[in-house]
Amino acid sequence: MLLACPNQQALPRLGLVIGRKRAKRAVDRGCVKRRAREQFRLRQDKLAGLDIILLVRGRVDHPDPAEVTDQLGKLFDKLLAKCGQA
């Protein structure tokens, strides 16, 4: 889940919340974080002026990197569409 609110700065900011209950292994948490940062970086110019928090809601056990990238890309695209910045 992505939560977003406007900020007073020109640059967007990203916060990541991936608890140990959701992803037991540090490797899995790191994989999700790396993929999220990359998707954020690719859309950084379109997300200007937003504070975004990625909140992992479901279990993440041995994630497939391609699937994680695809899901995060869809989340960021959906956020851009809602903000009217696509």
C-alpha angles and dihedrals in degrees: 000000000000121000119192139181132170121262133196095242131091092232127070120235130211128208123189125205113184111152127202089244089062098043115020098191122067088220091061093047090048092050092054092045093050092049092047092051091050094050089047091050092051092054098034096116092053093047096057113146097022134113108210129191122193109208116187109215106174135052117284112198118163095340121207104237093217092052092047090051091049094049093047091048090054091049093051092045090051090050091050091050092051091049091049092237100113 
